[in-house]
């Protein structure tokens, strides 16, 4: 999984899939997978994607 999290595009796909299929929020995903939420958001901001709590995905 470490390789997936290094590439922003792969991370976007992985995180959005996990949010859609398994987690009701980014906080729960990060807690469950031991990820730093700020690091996840910063990495995806490189692609100009931002977390939408209402849609529970990065847009």
LUMTI-756759 format. One line per 5 residues: their letters; for each residue x, y, z of N, C-alpha, C, O. Coordinates in Angstrom, 3 decimals, m for minus. Layout:
REM LUMTI-756759
a = X/Y/Z/X/Y/Z/X/Y/Z/X/Y/Z ~ ...;
REM end
This chain:
REM LUMTI-756759
xxxxx = 0.829/m1.200/0.000/0.000/0.000/0.000/0.858/1.242/0.000/0.413/2.287/m0.477 ~ 2.062/1.171/0.512/2.926/2.343/0.578/3.168/2.944/m0.804/3.200/4.166/m0.949 ~ 3.339/2.102/m1.815/3.568/2.594/m3.178/2.349/3.351/m3.690/2.494/4.372/m4.363 ~ 1.170/2.871/m3.383/m0.070/3.543/m3.798/m0.145/4.934/m3.191/m0.585/5.877/m3.849 ~ 0.277/5.068/m1.955/0.141/6.343/m1.258/1.207/7.359/m1.661/1.101/8.531/m1.300;
xxxxx = 2.221/6.940/m2.394/3.250/7.879/m2.846/2.829/8.615/m4.109/3.247/9.752/m4.330 ~ 2.031/7.999/m4.917/1.579/8.595/m6.172/0.218/9.244/m5.952/m0.730/8.550/m5.583 ~ 0.090/10.564/m6.168/m1.186/11.241/m5.895/m2.371/10.679/m6.672/m3.478/10.611/m6.139 ~ m2.158/10.277/m7.921/m3.268/9.751/m8.726/m3.740/8.408/m8.181/m4.942/8.159/m8.078 ~ m2.792/7.548/m7.834/m3.151/6.254/m7.250/m3.813/6.462/m5.886/m4.775/5.773/m5.547;
xxxxx = m3.299/7.404/m5.115/m3.880/7.691/m3.806/m5.324/8.164/m3.965/m6.203/7.735/m3.217 ~ m5.569/9.033/m4.920/m6.928/9.531/m5.160/m7.884/8.379/m5.436/m8.960/8.303/m4.842 ~ m7.499/7.503/m6.317/m8.343/6.361/m6.650/m8.580/5.470/m5.436/m9.715/5.086/m5.154 ~ m7.516/5.143/m4.723/m7.621/4.278/m3.549/m8.509/4.903/m2.470/m9.423/4.256/m1.958 ~ m8.234/6.163/m2.130/m8.977/6.823/m1.045/m10.452/6.966/m1.410/m11.317/6.663/m0.589;
xxxxx = m10.750/7.415/m2.609/m12.161/7.568/m2.984/m12.894/6.229/m3.013/m14.064/6.153/m2.639 ~ m12.218/5.185/m3.451/m12.841/3.855/m3.440/m13.109/3.400/m2.010/m14.182/2.876/m1.713 ~ m12.147/3.597/m1.136/m12.323/3.209/0.265/m13.452/4.009/0.915/m14.253/3.455/1.669 ~ m13.516/5.297/0.627/m14.588/6.134/1.180/m15.951/5.668/0.669/m16.915/5.593/1.431 ~ m16.022/5.362/m0.601/m17.290/4.913/m1.192/m17.736/3.565/m0.623/m18.912/3.373/m0.313;
xxxxx = m16.788/2.637/m0.490/m17.153/1.260/m0.164/m17.094/0.889/1.311/m17.769/m0.049/1.734 ~ m16.295/1.611/2.109/m16.052/1.129/3.461/m16.130/2.150/4.597/m16.347/1.764/5.746 ~ m15.962/3.426/4.308/m15.844/4.404/5.391/m16.818/5.563/5.206/m16.953/6.095/4.104 ~ m17.501/5.955/6.289/m18.455/7.059/6.204/m17.798/8.435/6.275/m18.477/9.446/6.097 ~ m16.477/8.495/6.534/m15.802/9.791/6.595/m14.306/9.619/6.393/m13.761/8.528/6.562;
xxxxx = m13.657/10.713/6.029/m12.207/10.698/5.870/m11.533/10.447/7.208/m10.515/9.757/7.265 ~ m12.075/10.986/8.269/m11.509/10.767/9.604/m11.466/9.279/9.944/m10.451/8.783/10.435 ~ m12.551/8.574/9.688/m12.601/7.145/9.998/m11.648/6.341/9.117/m11.013/5.397/9.586 ~ m11.549/6.712/7.852/m10.609/6.031/6.969/m9.186/6.206/7.489/m8.442/5.232/7.602 ~ m8.811/7.433/7.803/m7.447/7.704/8.275/m7.161/6.997/9.594/m6.070/6.460/9.782;
xxxxx = m8.110/6.991/10.495/m7.911/6.319/11.780/m7.749/4.812/11.583/m6.883/4.191/12.198 ~ m8.567/4.241/10.742/m8.530/2.800/10.523/m7.248/2.346/9.825/m6.707/1.287/10.140 ~ m6.767/3.151/8.877/m5.587/2.779/8.103/m4.315/3.429/8.628/m3.258/3.321/8.005 ~ m4.409/4.093/9.752/m3.271/4.766/10.384/m2.593/5.740/9.417/m1.376/5.712/9.232 ~ m3.414/6.601/8.807/m2.919/7.624/7.894/m3.072/8.990/8.546/m3.977/9.203/9.353;
xxxxx = m2.195/9.900/8.200/m2.286/11.276/8.682/m3.202/12.043/7.729/m2.894/12.199/6.547 ~ m4.322/12.517/8.254/m5.314/13.183/7.406/m4.718/14.385/6.686/m4.983/14.593/5.502 ~ m3.925/15.168/7.383/m3.326/16.355/6.761/m2.404/15.974/5.609/m2.360/16.668/4.594 ~ m1.675/14.886/5.759/m0.797/14.433/4.683/m1.599/13.953/3.479/m1.231/14.226/2.336 ~ m2.683/13.247/3.730/m3.546/12.773/2.640/m4.125/13.972/1.889/m4.077/14.031/0.660;
xxxxx = m4.669/14.919/2.639/m5.263/16.089/1.997/m4.212/16.908/1.242/m4.488/17.388/0.143 ~ m3.030/17.072/1.803/m1.971/17.835/1.136/m1.547/17.155/m0.162/m1.337/17.820/m1.176 ~ m1.423/15.833/m0.128/m1.009/15.089/m1.325/m2.054/15.237/m2.433/m1.701/15.411/m3.600 ~ m3.325/15.170/m2.074/m4.376/15.257/m3.087/m4.615/16.690/m3.544/m5.138/16.914/m4.636 ~ m4.238/17.654/m2.725/m4.309/19.050/m3.158/m3.316/19.319/m4.281/m3.500/20.259/m5.055;
xxxxx = m2.257/18.501/m4.382/m1.319/18.615/m5.496/m2.036/18.428/m6.825/m1.611/18.962/m7.850 ~ m3.126/17.666/m6.804/m3.942/17.420/m8.006/m5.151/18.348/m8.067/m6.000/18.224/m8.950 ~ m5.216/19.282/m7.116/m6.349/20.214/m6.987/m7.646/19.484/m6.626/m8.728/19.862/m7.074 ~ m7.520/18.437/m5.814/m8.675/17.717/m5.282/m8.813/18.053/m3.805/m7.825/18.124/m3.074 ~ m10.044/18.257/m3.384/m10.331/18.634/m1.999/m11.456/17.746/m1.473/m12.370/17.377/m2.210;
xxxxx = m11.373/17.415/m0.197/m12.372/16.531/0.412/m13.695/17.248/0.579/m13.741/18.375/1.071 ~ m14.761/16.602/0.172/m16.123/17.102/0.351/m16.819/16.197/1.371/m17.175/15.065/1.041 ~ m17.021/16.681/2.614/m17.708/15.844/3.611/m19.137/15.485/3.194/m19.632/14.405/3.517 ~ m19.790/16.395/2.479/m21.166/16.134/2.054/m21.244/14.954/1.085/m22.190/14.167/1.129 ~ m20.243/14.838/0.209/m20.236/13.742/m0.764/m19.308/12.608/m0.349/m19.268/11.557/m0.990;
xxxx = m18.562/12.832/0.732/m17.616/11.854/1.272/m16.671/11.334/0.196/m16.497/10.128/0.021 ~ m16.069/12.274/m0.513/m15.058/11.939/m1.516/m14.268/13.181/m1.875/m14.646/14.308/m1.552 ~ m13.169/12.940/m2.548/m12.345/14.044/m3.044/m12.831/14.422/m4.427/m13.021/13.575/m5.299 ~ m13.027/15.721/m4.603/m13.523/16.255/m5.878/m12.521/17.255/m6.424/m12.740/17.827/m7.492;
REM end
